[in-house]
Amino acid sequence: MSFEPLHPASRKRLLLGIVVGPVLWLVALIVTAVVVHYTYAIAIGLVVTVVSLLVALVVLVLIHAGREREERRYVDGG
């Protein structure tokens, strides 16, 4: 038995979520840094945001490659 969502998210919504999430974190970090007067926090936040984006990208690429491999295996009758 496999899981199938009732309403799968569109490609546009998925991409929007991937882009908007880190941008919102960055905005929150900048606002906090300005309010608390810690300018180095902006640099740390940028590094954290970029690293999290890169990790997410690598994981998504690996998951996508694995899914395509599984689909090819089942199509080929393996």
PQR file with spaces between the fields and no chain letter, atoms N, CA, C, O and H, PARSE charges and radii, in Angstrom:
ATOM       1  N    MET     1       0.845   -1.162    0.000 -0.4000 1.5000
ATOM       2  CA   MET     1       0.000    0.000    0.000 -0.0000 2.0000
ATOM       3  C    MET     1       0.902    1.240    0.000  0.5500 1.7000
ATOM       4  O    MET     1       1.804    1.354    0.830 -0.5500 1.4000
ATOM       5  N    SER     2       0.659    2.148   -0.914 -0.4000 1.5000
ATOM       6  CA   SER     2       1.489    3.349   -0.996 -0.0000 2.0000
ATOM       7  C    SER     2       0.664    4.585   -0.664  0.5500 1.7000
ATOM       8  O    SER     2      -0.551    4.611   -0.858 -0.5500 1.4000
ATOM       9  H    SER     2      -0.074    2.056   -1.588  0.4000 1.0000
ATOM      10  N    PHE     3       1.332    5.587   -0.169 -0.4000 1.5000
ATOM      11  CA   PHE     3       0.684    6.842    0.189 -0.0000 2.0000
ATOM      12  C    PHE     3       0.492    7.708   -1.044  0.5500 1.7000
ATOM      13  O    PHE     3       1.426    7.902   -1.821 -0.5500 1.4000
ATOM      14  H    PHE     3       2.320    5.567   -0.011  0.4000 1.0000
ATOM      15  N    GLU     4      -0.702    8.224   -1.223 -0.4000 1.5000
ATOM      16  CA   GLU     4      -0.987    9.168   -2.292 -0.0000 2.0000
ATOM      17  C    GLU     4      -1.757   10.334   -1.692  0.5500 1.7000
ATOM      18  O    GLU     4      -2.863   10.140   -1.186 -0.5500 1.4000
ATOM      19  H    GLU     4      -1.461    8.067   -0.591  0.4000 1.0000
ATOM      20  N    PRO     5      -1.194   11.553   -1.737 -0.5600 1.5000
ATOM      21  CA   PRO     5      -1.895   12.690   -1.157  0.2800 2.0000
ATOM      22  C    PRO     5      -3.171   13.005   -1.928  0.5500 1.7000
ATOM      23  O    PRO     5      -3.249   12.776   -3.135 -0.5500 1.4000
ATOM      24  N    LEU     6      -4.171   13.530   -1.224 -0.4000 1.5000
ATOM      25  CA   LEU     6      -5.427   13.877   -1.877 -0.0000 2.0000
ATOM      26  C    LEU     6      -5.241   14.997   -2.879  0.5500 1.7000
ATOM      27  O    LEU     6      -5.803   14.961   -3.974 -0.5500 1.4000
ATOM      28  H    LEU     6      -4.108   13.716   -0.243  0.4000 1.0000
ATOM      29  N    HIS     7      -4.448   15.999   -2.503 -0.4000 1.5000
ATOM      30  CA   HIS     7      -4.189   17.149   -3.364 -0.0000 2.0000
ATOM      31  C    HIS     7      -2.687   17.408   -3.393  0.5500 1.7000
ATOM      32  O    HIS     7      -2.184   18.154   -2.553 -0.5500 1.4000
ATOM      33  H    HIS     7      -3.992   16.028   -1.613  0.4000 1.0000
ATOM      34  N    PRO     8      -1.964   16.817   -4.330 -0.5600 1.5000
ATOM      35  CA   PRO     8      -0.534   17.048   -4.374  0.2800 2.0000
ATOM      36  C    PRO     8      -0.217   18.522   -4.652  0.5500 1.7000
ATOM      37  O    PRO     8      -0.923   19.185   -5.411 -0.5500 1.4000
ATOM      38  N    ALA     9       0.842   19.016   -4.035 -0.4000 1.5000
ATOM      39  CA   ALA     9       1.243   20.406   -4.234 -0.0000 2.0000
ATOM      40  C    ALA     9       1.750   20.588   -5.659  0.5500 1.7000
ATOM      41  O    ALA     9       2.419   19.722   -6.222 -0.5500 1.4000
ATOM      42  H    ALA     9       1.415   18.477   -3.418  0.4000 1.0000
ATOM      43  N    SER    10       1.413   21.731   -6.213 -0.4000 1.5000
ATOM      44  CA   SER    10       1.885   22.019   -7.566 -0.0000 2.0000
ATOM      45  C    SER    10       3.374   22.343   -7.524  0.5500 1.7000
ATOM      46  O    SER    10       3.926   22.658   -6.470 -0.5500 1.4000
ATOM      47  H    SER    10       0.870   22.435   -5.756  0.4000 1.0000
ATOM      48  N    ARG    11       3.999   22.263   -8.664 -0.4000 1.5000
ATOM      49  CA   ARG    11       5.432   22.558   -8.765 -0.0000 2.0000
ATOM      50  C    ARG    11       5.714   24.001   -8.328  0.5500 1.7000
ATOM      51  O    ARG    11       6.723   24.279   -7.681 -0.5500 1.4000
ATOM      52  H    ARG    11       3.551   22.007   -9.520  0.4000 1.0000
ATOM      53  N    LYS    12       4.809   24.907   -8.694 -0.4000 1.5000
ATOM      54  CA   LYS    12       4.972   26.317   -8.326 -0.0000 2.0000
ATOM      55  C    LYS    12       4.946   26.490   -6.808  0.5500 1.7000
ATOM      56  O    LYS    12       5.754   27.237   -6.255 -0.5500 1.4000
ATOM      57  H    LYS    12       3.989   24.681   -9.220  0.4000 1.0000
ATOM      58  N    ARG    13       4.035   25.811   -6.142 -0.4000 1.5000
ATOM      59  CA   ARG    13       3.942   25.906   -4.679 -0.0000 2.0000
ATOM      60  C    ARG    13       5.164   25.304   -4.009  0.5500 1.7000
ATOM      61  O    ARG    13       5.655   25.856   -3.024 -0.5500 1.4000
ATOM      62  H    ARG    13       3.379   25.205   -6.591  0.4000 1.0000
ATOM      63  N    LEU    14       5.668   24.189   -4.515 -0.4000 1.5000
ATOM      64  CA   LEU    14       6.852   23.579   -3.933 -0.0000 2.0000
ATOM      65  C    LEU    14       8.056   24.500   -4.051  0.5500 1.7000
ATOM      66  O    LEU    14       8.788   24.698   -3.082 -0.5500 1.4000
ATOM      67  H    LEU    14       5.269   23.740   -5.315  0.4000 1.0000
ATOM      68  N    LEU    15       8.263   25.064   -5.239 -0.4000 1.5000
ATOM      69  CA   LEU    15       9.384   25.973   -5.437 -0.0000 2.0000
ATOM      70  C    LEU    15       9.234   27.223   -4.584  0.5500 1.7000
ATOM      71  O    LEU    15      10.216   27.727   -4.039 -0.5500 1.4000
ATOM      72  H    LEU    15       7.668   24.903   -6.027  0.4000 1.0000
ATOM      73  N    LEU    16       8.012   27.724   -4.467 -0.4000 1.5000
ATOM      74  CA   LEU    16       7.767   28.894   -3.641 -0.0000 2.0000
ATOM      75  C    LEU    16       8.109   28.603   -2.183  0.5500 1.7000
ATOM      76  O    LEU    16       8.704   29.442   -1.507 -0.5500 1.4000
ATOM      77  H    LEU    16       7.215   27.315   -4.910  0.4000 1.0000
ATOM      78  N    GLY    17       7.747   27.446   -1.706 -0.4000 1.5000
ATOM      79  CA   GLY    17       8.071   27.057   -0.332 -0.0000 2.0000
ATOM      80  C    GLY    17       9.560   26.910   -0.098  0.5500 1.7000
ATOM      81  O    GLY    17      10.065   27.269    0.966 -0.5500 1.4000
ATOM      82  H    GLY    17       7.263   26.765   -2.256  0.4000 1.0000
ATOM      83  N    ILE    18      10.261   26.384   -1.083 -0.4000 1.5000
ATOM      84  CA   ILE    18      11.706   26.209   -0.961 -0.0000 2.0000
ATOM      85  C    ILE    18      12.415   27.554   -0.932  0.5500 1.7000
ATOM      86  O    ILE    18      13.410   27.716   -0.226 -0.5500 1.4000
ATOM      87  H    ILE    18       9.851   26.093   -1.947  0.4000 1.0000
ATOM      88  N    VAL    19      11.918   28.507   -1.685 -0.4000 1.5000
ATOM      89  CA   VAL    19      12.560   29.826   -1.756 -0.0000 2.0000
ATOM      90  C    VAL    19      12.130   30.715   -0.592  0.5500 1.7000
ATOM      91  O    VAL    19      12.967   31.384    0.014 -0.5500 1.4000
ATOM      92  H    VAL    19      11.109   28.375   -2.259  0.4000 1.0000
ATOM      93  N    VAL    20      10.840   30.729   -0.274 -0.4000 1.5000
ATOM      94  CA   VAL    20      10.322   31.648    0.730 -0.0000 2.0000
ATOM      95  C    VAL    20      10.794   31.296    2.143  0.5500 1.7000
ATOM      96  O    VAL    20      11.043   32.196    2.945 -0.5500 1.4000
ATOM      97  H    VAL    20      10.161   30.186   -0.767  0.4000 1.0000
ATOM      98  N    GLY    21      10.918   30.026    2.455 -0.4000 1.5000
ATOM      99  CA   GLY    21      11.336   29.607    3.789 -0.0000 2.0000
ATOM     100  C    GLY    21      12.657   30.232    4.229  0.5500 1.7000
ATOM     101  O    GLY    21      12.690   30.928    5.244 -0.5500 1.4000
ATOM     102  H    GLY    21      10.715   29.295    1.803  0.4000 1.0000
ATOM     103  N    PRO    22      13.740   30.005    3.498 -0.5600 1.5000
ATOM     104  CA   PRO    22      15.014   30.610    3.891  0.2800 2.0000
ATOM     105  C    PRO    22      15.005   32.139    3.857  0.5500 1.7000
ATOM     106  O    PRO    22      15.676   32.785    4.662 -0.5500 1.4000
ATOM     107  N    VAL    23      14.245   32.715    2.926 -0.4000 1.5000
ATOM     108  CA   VAL    23      14.178   34.184    2.864 -0.0000 2.0000
ATOM     109  C    VAL    23      13.508   34.735    4.119  0.5500 1.7000
ATOM     110  O    VAL    23      13.949   35.750    4.658 -0.5500 1.4000
ATOM     111  H    VAL    23      13.700   32.190    2.272  0.4000 1.0000
ATOM     112  N    LEU    24      12.453   34.083    4.587 -0.4000 1.5000
ATOM     113  CA   LEU    24      11.793   34.523    5.815 -0.0000 2.0000
ATOM     114  C    LEU    24      12.716   34.406    7.023  0.5500 1.7000
ATOM     115  O    LEU    24      12.721   35.276    7.894 -0.5500 1.4000
ATOM     116  H    LEU    24      12.095   33.258    4.149  0.4000 1.0000
ATOM     117  N    TRP    25      13.502   33.321    7.074 -0.4000 1.5000
ATOM     118  CA   TRP    25      14.478   33.177    8.160 -0.0000 2.0000
ATOM     119  C    TRP    25      15.498   34.307    8.108  0.5500 1.7000
ATOM     120  O    TRP    25      15.872   34.863    9.141 -0.5500 1.4000
ATOM     121  H    TRP    25      13.498   32.614    6.367  0.4000 1.0000
ATOM     122  N    LEU    26      15.939   34.640    6.918 -0.4000 1.5000
ATOM     123  CA   LEU    26      16.922   35.700    6.762 -0.0000 2.0000
ATOM     124  C    LEU    26      16.353   37.052    7.188  0.5500 1.7000
ATOM     125  O    LEU    26      17.036   37.826    7.860 -0.5500 1.4000
ATOM     126  H    LEU    26      15.634   34.188    6.079  0.4000 1.0000
ATOM     127  N    VAL    27      15.125   37.340    6.808 -0.4000 1.5000
ATOM     128  CA   VAL    27      14.487   38.598    7.215 -0.0000 2.0000
ATOM     129  C    VAL    27      14.347   38.658    8.734  0.5500 1.7000
ATOM     130  O    VAL    27      14.638   39.684    9.347 -0.5500 1.4000
ATOM     131  H    VAL    27      14.570   36.712    6.263  0.4000 1.0000
ATOM     132  N    ALA    28      13.905   37.569    9.333 -0.4000 1.5000
ATOM     133  CA   ALA    28      13.772   37.535   10.789 -0.0000 2.0000
ATOM     134  C    ALA    28      15.121   37.733   11.467  0.5500 1.7000
ATOM     135  O    ALA    28      15.210   38.416   12.487 -0.5500 1.4000
ATOM     136  H    ALA    28      13.668   36.734    8.835  0.4000 1.0000
ATOM     137  N    LEU    29      16.160   37.145   10.910 -0.4000 1.5000
ATOM     138  CA   LEU    29      17.495   37.275   11.478 -0.0000 2.0000
ATOM     139  C    LEU    29      18.000   38.713   11.378  0.5500 1.7000
ATOM     140  O    LEU    29      18.584   39.230   12.331 -0.5500 1.4000
ATOM     141  H    LEU    29      16.087   36.591   10.081  0.4000 1.0000
ATOM     142  N    ILE    30      17.784   39.356   10.245 -0.4000 1.5000
ATOM     143  CA   ILE    30      18.230   40.743   10.063 -0.0000 2.0000
ATOM     144  C    ILE    30      17.475   41.667   11.009  0.5500 1.7000
ATOM     145  O    ILE    30      18.077   42.546   11.627 -0.5500 1.4000
ATOM     146  H    ILE    30      17.309   38.936    9.471  0.4000 1.0000
ATOM     147  N    VAL    31      16.178   41.481   11.129 -0.4000 1.5000
ATOM     148  CA   VAL    31      15.387   42.317   12.042 -0.0000 2.0000
ATOM     149  C    VAL    31      15.879   42.131   13.482  0.5500 1.7000
ATOM     150  O    VAL    31      16.048   43.104   14.217 -0.5500 1.4000
ATOM     151  H    VAL    31      15.689   40.767   10.628  0.4000 1.0000
ATOM     152  N    THR    32      16.102   40.901   13.865 -0.4000 1.5000
ATOM     153  CA   THR    32      16.600   40.638   15.217 -0.0000 2.0000
ATOM     154  C    THR    32      17.972   41.255   15.430  0.5500 1.7000
ATOM     155  O    THR    32      18.228   41.843   16.481 -0.5500 1.4000
ATOM     156  H    THR    32      15.965   40.111   13.268  0.4000 1.0000
ATOM     157  N    ALA    33      18.852   41.131   14.453 -0.4000 1.5000
ATOM     158  CA   ALA    33      20.196   41.684   14.584 -0.0000 2.0000
ATOM     159  C    ALA    33      20.161   43.206   14.686  0.5500 1.7000
ATOM     160  O    ALA    33      20.928   43.796   15.447 -0.5500 1.4000
ATOM     161  H    ALA    33      18.643   40.653   13.599  0.4000 1.0000
ATOM     162  N    VAL    34      19.280   43.838   13.928 -0.4000 1.5000
ATOM     163  CA   VAL    34      19.183   45.300   13.983 -0.0000 2.0000
ATOM     164  C    VAL    34      18.603   45.743   15.332  0.5500 1.7000
ATOM     165  O    VAL    34      19.077   46.709   15.929 -0.5500 1.4000
ATOM     166  H    VAL    34      18.657   43.358   13.310  0.4000 1.0000
ATOM     167  N    VAL    35      17.588   45.039   15.800 -0.4000 1.5000
ATOM     168  CA   VAL    35      16.960   45.409   17.061 -0.0000 2.0000
ATOM     169  C    VAL    35      17.922   45.203   18.233  0.5500 1.7000
ATOM     170  O    VAL    35      17.970   46.026   19.147 -0.5500 1.4000
ATOM     171  H    VAL    35      17.203   44.254   15.315  0.4000 1.0000
ATOM     172  N    VAL    36      18.672   44.133   18.209 -0.4000 1.5000
ATOM     173  CA   VAL    36      19.565   43.808   19.317 -0.0000 2.0000
ATOM     174  C    VAL    36      20.954   44.419   19.119  0.5500 1.7000
ATOM     175  O    VAL    36      21.784   44.362   20.026 -0.5500 1.4000
ATOM     176  H    VAL    36      18.633   43.465   17.466  0.4000 1.0000
ATOM     177  N    HIS    37      21.214   44.995   17.963 -0.4000 1.5000
ATOM     178  CA   HIS    37      22.483   45.657   17.639 -0.0000 2.0000
ATOM     179  C    HIS    37      23.659   44.685   17.546  0.5500 1.7000
ATOM     180  O    HIS    37      24.777   45.026   17.934 -0.5500 1.4000
ATOM     181  H    HIS    37      20.540   45.042   17.226  0.4000 1.0000
ATOM     182  N    TYR    38      23.417   43.503   17.046 -0.4000 1.5000
ATOM     183  CA   TYR    38      24.493   42.548   16.806 -0.0000 2.0000
ATOM     184  C    TYR    38      24.666   42.399   15.302  0.5500 1.7000
ATOM     185  O    TYR    38      23.959   41.607   14.680 -0.5500 1.4000
ATOM     186  H    TYR    38      22.509   43.227   16.731  0.4000 1.0000
ATOM     187  N    THR    39      25.575   43.131   14.715 -0.4000 1.5000
ATOM     188  CA   THR    39      25.733   43.082   13.262 -0.0000 2.0000
ATOM     189  C    THR    39      26.390   41.785   12.808  0.5500 1.7000
ATOM     190  O    THR    39      26.138   41.327   11.694 -0.5500 1.4000
ATOM     191  H    THR    39      26.150   43.775   15.221  0.4000 1.0000
ATOM     192  N    TYR    40      27.224   41.188   13.648 -0.4000 1.5000
ATOM     193  CA   TYR    40      27.848   39.929   13.249 -0.0000 2.0000
ATOM     194  C    TYR    40      26.819   38.805   13.154  0.5500 1.7000
ATOM     195  O    TYR    40      27.061   37.791   12.500 -0.5500 1.4000
ATOM     196  H    TYR    40      27.429   41.560   14.554  0.4000 1.0000
ATOM     197  N    ALA    41      25.682   38.985   13.802 -0.4000 1.5000
ATOM     198  CA   ALA    41      24.628   37.977   13.718 -0.0000 2.0000
ATOM     199  C    ALA    41      24.103   37.856   12.292  0.5500 1.7000
ATOM     200  O    ALA    41      23.670   36.781   11.876 -0.5500 1.4000
ATOM     201  H    ALA    41      25.485   39.809   14.334  0.4000 1.0000
ATOM     202  N    ILE    42      24.140   38.955   11.545 -0.4000 1.5000
ATOM     203  CA   ILE    42      23.704   38.905   10.152 -0.0000 2.0000
ATOM     204  C    ILE    42      24.628   37.999    9.347  0.5500 1.7000
ATOM     205  O    ILE    42      24.168   37.187    8.545 -0.5500 1.4000
ATOM     206  H    ILE    42      24.491   39.828   11.883  0.4000 1.0000
ATOM     207  N    ALA    43      25.923   38.142    9.564 -0.4000 1.5000
ATOM     208  CA   ALA    43      26.883   37.296    8.842 -0.0000 2.0000
ATOM     209  C    ALA    43      26.708   35.830    9.218  0.5500 1.7000
ATOM     210  O    ALA    43      26.735   34.955    8.353 -0.5500 1.4000
ATOM     211  H    ALA    43      26.297   38.802   10.215  0.4000 1.0000
ATOM     212  N    ILE    44      26.531   35.568   10.486 -0.4000 1.5000
ATOM     213  CA   ILE    44      26.322   34.178   10.932 -0.0000 2.0000
ATOM     214  C    ILE    44      25.025   33.631   10.336  0.5500 1.7000
ATOM     215  O    ILE    44      24.971   32.486    9.887 -0.5500 1.4000
ATOM     216  H    ILE    44      26.509   36.279   11.189  0.4000 1.0000
ATOM     217  N    GLY    45      23.999   34.449   10.338 -0.4000 1.5000
ATOM     218  CA   GLY    45      22.722   34.016    9.761 -0.0000 2.0000
ATOM     219  C    GLY    45      22.814   33.729    8.280  0.5500 1.7000
ATOM     220  O    GLY    45      22.219   32.771    7.788 -0.5500 1.4000
ATOM     221  H    GLY    45      24.042   35.379   10.703  0.4000 1.0000
ATOM     222  N    LEU    46      23.563   34.563    7.564 -0.4000 1.5000
ATOM     223  CA   LEU    46      23.761   34.310    6.130 -0.0000 2.0000
ATOM     224  C    LEU    46      24.478   32.986    5.911  0.5500 1.7000
ATOM     225  O    LEU    46      24.108   32.211    5.030 -0.5500 1.4000
ATOM     226  H    LEU    46      24.046   35.342    7.964  0.4000 1.0000
ATOM     227  N    VAL    47      25.487   32.734    6.701 -0.4000 1.5000
ATOM     228  CA   VAL    47      26.222   31.473    6.563 -0.0000 2.0000
ATOM     229  C    VAL    47      25.302   30.290    6.861  0.5500 1.7000
ATOM     230  O    VAL    47      25.296   29.301    6.129 -0.5500 1.4000
ATOM     231  H    VAL    47      25.788   33.363    7.417  0.4000 1.0000
ATOM     232  N    VAL    48      24.531   30.398    7.934 -0.4000 1.5000
ATOM     233  CA   VAL    48      23.607   29.312    8.295 -0.0000 2.0000
ATOM     234  C    VAL    48      22.574   29.099    7.196  0.5500 1.7000
ATOM     235  O    VAL    48      22.259   27.961    6.850 -0.5500 1.4000
ATOM     236  H    VAL    48      24.536   31.202    8.529  0.4000 1.0000
ATOM     237  N    THR    49      22.047   30.186    6.649 -0.4000 1.5000
ATOM     238  CA   THR    49      21.042   30.085    5.587 -0.0000 2.0000
ATOM     239  C    THR    49      21.622   29.434    4.340  0.5500 1.7000
ATOM     240  O    THR    49      20.991   28.560    3.746 -0.5500 1.4000
ATOM     241  H    THR    49      22.303   31.111    6.930  0.4000 1.0000
ATOM     242  N    VAL    50      22.815   29.853    3.939 -0.4000 1.5000
ATOM     243  CA   VAL    50      23.434   29.280    2.742 -0.0000 2.0000
ATOM     244  C    VAL    50      23.749   27.801    2.955  0.5500 1.7000
ATOM     245  O    VAL    50      23.518   26.980    2.067 -0.5500 1.4000
ATOM     246  H    VAL    50      23.327   30.563    4.422  0.4000 1.0000
ATOM     247  N    VAL    51      24.273   27.466    4.123 -0.4000 1.5000
ATOM     248  CA   VAL    51      24.589   26.059    4.400 -0.0000 2.0000
ATOM     249  C    VAL    51      23.310   25.218    4.407  0.5500 1.7000
ATOM     250  O    VAL    51      23.297   24.110    3.869 -0.5500 1.4000
ATOM     251  H    VAL    51      24.460   28.133    4.844  0.4000 1.0000
ATOM     252  N    SER    52      22.241   25.733    5.009 -0.4000 1.5000
ATOM     253  CA   SER    52      21.002   24.955    5.040 -0.0000 2.0000
ATOM     254  C    SER    52      20.415   24.794    3.641  0.5500 1.7000
ATOM     255  O    SER    52      19.861   23.743    3.319 -0.5500 1.4000
ATOM     256  H    SER    52      22.252   26.632    5.446  0.4000 1.0000
ATOM     257  N    LEU    53      20.531   25.829    2.809 -0.4000 1.5000
ATOM     258  CA   LEU    53      20.077   25.704    1.421 -0.0000 2.0000
ATOM     259  C    LEU    53      20.876   24.651    0.663  0.5500 1.7000
ATOM     260  O    LEU    53      20.312   23.855   -0.088 -0.5500 1.4000
ATOM     261  H    LEU    53      20.981   26.683    3.071  0.4000 1.0000
ATOM     262  N    LEU    54      22.191   24.650    0.864 -0.4000 1.5000
ATOM     263  CA   LEU    54      23.035   23.672    0.170 -0.0000 2.0000
ATOM     264  C    LEU    54      22.744   22.249    0.639  0.5500 1.7000
ATOM     265  O    LEU    54      22.682   21.325   -0.172 -0.5500 1.4000
ATOM     266  H    LEU    54      22.649   25.296    1.475  0.4000 1.0000
ATOM     267  N    VAL    55      22.566   22.076    1.945 -0.4000 1.5000
ATOM     268  CA   VAL    55      22.238   20.740    2.458 -0.0000 2.0000
ATOM     269  C    VAL    55      20.892   20.283    1.914  0.5500 1.7000
ATOM     270  O    VAL    55      20.750   19.135    1.496 -0.5500 1.4000
ATOM     271  H    VAL    55      22.616   22.826    2.603  0.4000 1.0000
ATOM     272  N    ALA    56      19.899   21.178    1.918 -0.4000 1.5000
ATOM     273  CA   ALA    56      18.585   20.822    1.386 -0.0000 2.0000
ATOM     274  C    ALA    56      18.673   20.474   -0.096  0.5500 1.7000
ATOM     275  O    ALA    56      18.033   19.528   -0.556 -0.5500 1.4000
ATOM     276  H    ALA    56      20.014   22.111    2.258  0.4000 1.0000
ATOM     277  N    LEU    57      19.469   21.241   -0.841 -0.4000 1.5000
ATOM     278  CA   LEU    57      19.627   20.967   -2.263 -0.0000 2.0000
ATOM     279  C    LEU    57      20.243   19.596   -2.504  0.5500 1.7000
ATOM     280  O    LEU    57      19.772   18.841   -3.355 -0.5500 1.4000
ATOM     281  H    LEU    57      19.989   22.008   -0.467  0.4000 1.0000
ATOM     282  N    VAL    58      21.289   19.274   -1.762 -0.4000 1.5000
ATOM     283  CA   VAL    58      21.939   17.964   -1.921 -0.0000 2.0000
ATOM     284  C    VAL    58      20.963   16.843   -1.584  0.5500 1.7000
ATOM     285  O    VAL    58      20.872   15.856   -2.314 -0.5500 1.4000
ATOM     286  H    VAL    58      21.672   19.887   -1.071  0.4000 1.0000
ATOM     287  N    VAL    59      20.232   16.992   -0.479 -0.4000 1.5000
ATOM     288  CA   VAL    59      19.273   15.954   -0.082 -0.0000 2.0000
ATOM     289  C    VAL    59      18.180   15.796   -1.125  0.5500 1.7000
ATOM     290  O    VAL    59      17.814   14.673   -1.473 -0.5500 1.4000
ATOM     291  H    VAL    59      20.306   17.793    0.115  0.4000 1.0000
ATOM     292  N    LEU    60      17.654   16.909   -1.629 -0.4000 1.5000
ATOM     293  CA   LEU    60      16.599   16.818   -2.642 -0.0000 2.0000
ATOM     294  C    LEU    60      17.096   16.178   -3.934  0.5500 1.7000
ATOM     295  O    LEU    60      16.372   15.406   -4.563 -0.5500 1.4000
ATOM     296  H    LEU    60      17.951   17.821   -1.347  0.4000 1.0000
ATOM     297  N    VAL    61      18.318   16.492   -4.329 -0.4000 1.5000
ATOM     298  CA   VAL    61      18.889   15.878   -5.535 -0.0000 2.0000
ATOM     299  C    VAL    61      19.058   14.377   -5.334  0.5500 1.7000
ATOM     300  O    VAL    61      18.751   13.594   -6.233 -0.5500 1.4000
ATOM     301  H    VAL    61      18.906   17.119   -3.818  0.4000 1.0000
ATOM     302  N    LEU    62      19.543   13.969   -4.161 -0.4000 1.5000
ATOM     303  CA   LEU    62      19.718   12.537   -3.887 -0.0000 2.0000
ATOM     304  C    LEU    62      18.375   11.810   -3.855  0.5500 1.7000
ATOM     305  O    LEU    62      18.250   10.706   -4.386 -0.5500 1.4000
ATOM     306  H    LEU    62      19.792   14.606   -3.431  0.4000 1.0000
ATOM     307  N    ILE    63      17.379   12.425   -3.239 -0.4000 1.5000
ATOM     308  CA   ILE    63      16.052   11.805   -3.193 -0.0000 2.0000
ATOM     309  C    ILE    63      15.463   11.694   -4.593  0.5500 1.7000
ATOM     310  O    ILE    63      14.872   10.672   -4.943 -0.5500 1.4000
ATOM     311  H    ILE    63      17.480   13.322   -2.808  0.4000 1.0000
ATOM     312  N    HIS    64      15.622   12.740   -5.389 -0.4000 1.5000
ATOM     313  CA   HIS    64      15.107   12.718   -6.755 -0.0000 2.0000
ATOM     314  C    HIS    64      15.803   11.639   -7.588  0.5500 1.7000
ATOM     315  O    HIS    64      15.149   10.919   -8.343 -0.5500 1.4000
ATOM     316  H    HIS    64      16.102   13.570   -5.105  0.4000 1.0000
ATOM     317  N    ALA    65      17.104   11.530   -7.455 -0.4000 1.5000
ATOM     318  CA   ALA    65      17.849   10.511   -8.202 -0.0000 2.0000
ATOM     319  C    ALA    65      17.414    9.109   -7.778  0.5500 1.7000
ATOM     320  O    ALA    65      17.252    8.225   -8.619 -0.5500 1.4000
ATOM     321  H    ALA    65      17.635   12.115   -6.842  0.4000 1.0000
ATOM     322  N    GLY    66      17.226    8.908   -6.483 -0.4000 1.5000
ATOM     323  CA   GLY    66      16.774    7.603   -5.999 -0.0000 2.0000
ATOM     324  C    GLY    66      15.386    7.262   -6.496  0.5500 1.7000
ATOM     325  O    GLY    66      15.101    6.115   -6.843 -0.5500 1.4000
ATOM     326  H    GLY    66      17.358    9.626   -5.799  0.4000 1.0000
ATOM     327  N    ARG    67      14.533    8.254   -6.526 -0.4000 1.5000
ATOM     328  CA   ARG    67      13.170    8.019   -7.015 -0.0000 2.0000
ATOM     329  C    ARG    67      13.180    7.655   -8.494  0.5500 1.7000
ATOM     330  O    ARG    67      12.490    6.727   -8.915 -0.5500 1.4000
ATOM     331  H    ARG    67      14.764    9.185   -6.244  0.4000 1.0000
ATOM     332  N    GLU    68      13.966    8.390   -9.284 -0.4000 1.5000
ATOM     333  CA   GLU    68      14.052    8.061  -10.718 -0.0000 2.0000
ATOM     334  C    GLU    68      14.625    6.664  -10.934  0.5500 1.7000
ATOM     335  O    GLU    68      14.170    5.932  -11.812 -0.5500 1.4000
ATOM     336  H    GLU    68      14.527    9.145   -8.942  0.4000 1.0000
ATOM     337  N    ARG    69      15.624    6.296  -10.133 -0.4000 1.5000
ATOM     338  CA   ARG    69      16.214    4.964  -10.241 -0.0000 2.0000
ATOM     339  C    ARG    69      15.180    3.885   -9.939  0.5500 1.7000
ATOM     340  O    ARG    69      15.105    2.875  -10.639 -0.5500 1.4000
ATOM     341  H    ARG    69      15.994    6.891   -9.419  0.4000 1.0000
ATOM     342  N    GLU    70      14.376    4.105   -8.886 -0.4000 1.5000
ATOM     343  CA   GLU    70      13.330    3.146   -8.541 -0.0000 2.0000
ATOM     344  C    GLU    70      12.261    3.072   -9.636  0.5500 1.7000
ATOM     345  O    GLU    70      11.789    1.985   -9.968 -0.5500 1.4000
ATOM     346  H    GLU    70      14.437    4.926   -8.317  0.4000 1.0000
ATOM     347  N    GLU    71      11.883    4.215  -10.190 -0.4000 1.5000
ATOM     348  CA   GLU    71      10.886    4.214  -11.257 -0.0000 2.0000
ATOM     349  C    GLU    71      11.387    3.461  -12.475  0.5500 1.7000
ATOM     350  O    GLU    71      10.644    2.689  -13.082 -0.5500 1.4000
ATOM     351  H    GLU    71      12.267    5.098   -9.920  0.4000 1.0000
ATOM     352  N    ARG    72      12.660    3.684  -12.838 -0.4000 1.5000
ATOM     353  CA   ARG    72      13.233    2.950  -13.986 -0.0000 2.0000
ATOM     354  C    ARG    72      13.280    1.457  -13.704  0.5500 1.7000
ATOM     355  O    ARG    72      13.037    0.644  -14.596 -0.5500 1.4000
ATOM     356  H    ARG    72      13.263    4.311  -12.345  0.4000 1.0000
ATOM     357  N    ARG    73      13.593    1.094  -12.466 -0.4000 1.5000
ATOM     358  CA   ARG    73      13.683   -0.327  -12.110 -0.0000 2.0000
ATOM     359  C    ARG    73      12.325   -0.994  -12.262  0.5500 1.7000
ATOM     360  O    ARG    73      12.236   -2.106  -12.783 -0.5500 1.4000
ATOM     361  H    ARG    73      13.790    1.754  -11.741  0.4000 1.0000
ATOM     362  N    TYR    74      11.262   -0.325  -11.810 -0.4000 1.5000
ATOM     363  CA   TYR    74       9.939   -0.913  -11.906 -0.0000 2.0000
ATOM     364  C    TYR    74       9.408   -0.909  -13.332  0.5500 1.7000
ATOM     365  O    TYR    74       8.679   -1.820  -13.725 -0.5500 1.4000
ATOM     366  H    TYR    74      11.334    0.578  -11.386  0.4000 1.0000
ATOM     367  N    VAL    75       9.768    0.106  -14.108 -0.4000 1.5000
ATOM     368  CA   VAL    75       9.339    0.151  -15.506 -0.0000 2.0000
ATOM     369  C    VAL    75      10.019   -0.966  -16.291  0.5500 1.7000
ATOM     370  O    VAL    75       9.409   -1.595  -17.157 -0.5500 1.4000
ATOM     371  H    VAL    75      10.360    0.846  -13.788  0.4000 1.0000
ATOM     372  N    ASP    76      11.291   -1.204  -15.976 -0.4000 1.5000
ATOM     373  CA   ASP    76      12.043   -2.257  -16.677 -0.0000 2.0000
ATOM     374  C    ASP    76      11.617   -3.655  -16.220  0.5500 1.7000
ATOM     375  O    ASP    76      12.025   -4.650  -16.819 -0.5500 1.4000
ATOM     376  H    ASP    76      11.787   -0.693  -15.274  0.4000 1.0000
ATOM     377  N    GLY    77      10.818   -3.736  -15.186 -0.4000 1.5000
ATOM     378  CA   GLY    77      10.325   -5.040  -14.732 -0.0000 2.0000
ATOM     379  C    GLY    77      11.240   -5.690  -13.723  0.5500 1.7000
ATOM     380  O    GLY    77      11.137   -6.892  -13.476 -0.5500 1.4000
ATOM     381  H    GLY    77      10.487   -2.927  -14.700  0.4000 1.0000
ATOM     382  N    GLY    78      12.140   -4.911  -13.132 -0.4000 1.5000
ATOM     383  CA   GLY    78      13.131   -5.437  -12.195 -0.0000 2.0000
ATOM     384  C    GLY    78      12.603   -5.612  -10.851  0.5500 1.7000
ATOM     385  O    GLY    78      13.327   -6.048   -9.955 -0.5500 1.4000
ATOM     386  H    GLY    78      12.224   -3.935  -13.333  0.4000 1.0000
